[in-house]
Amino acid sequence: MIAIKVSSENIQELWECPDVSELVKTISGDRKKQTLIVRLKNREFYVPDGFYLVKDENDQWSTLSPSLYELIKDKVHGEK
């Protein structure tokens, strides 16, 4: 399982993931809420700043909130 925290601070970490083909940074509303569009080879995710993009053991990607990630992080880090 792979988990990447999506934020404007760790864009480099996202680029190091071989599945990522393009990143687009957007600012919505009051400029405090940023969203990164993460384009993979065949999918596109709109990921709010601070959320996680997770690839599971079946190679499926999903977006998780920080609170949901906290519930599964032991499994994510346990299988590295």
Protein Blocks (a to p, Z undefined) as FASTA:
>chain_A
ZZddddfklmmmmmmpmkbmbdcdddehjlmaccdddddfkbccdddehiacdddfkopa
cdddfklmmmmmmmmmmmZZ
